[in-house]
């Protein structure tokens, strides 16, 4: 067995404070823009309401409880995601995935379609995030 085939990865993402702050800032700026414009008062009120509903829904969808509870991967290219509803999906990582110092955006092709998983740096402990970045670099070679 080669060393490469023995490599595996196990991640359990937690809610990200950075993502929560980003959502709050973007929606606060949108709320300010919806108020400070030349539209009639009724239109500004409707627009502000839509921005507030969007902020609440986005926060609850992405920050309260991650949709993906667990991610397992091996160097053979098999990825397994356990969703918050208990469903498990397996698939392969696509080349369109993005890895940066602050976040990793995984695109995984499954039978149900392409799943996008955003992992902010603070949604994993420092060692797990480092291992993820190294794992992705090794598997792309």
Secondary structure by P-SEA (a helix, b strand, c coil): ccccccbbbbbbbcccaaaaaaaaaaaaaaaaaaaaccccaaaaaaaaaaaaaaaaaaaaaccccccccbbbbcccbbbbbbccccbbbbbbbcccccccccbbbbbbbccccbbbbbbccccccaaaaaaaaaaaaaaac
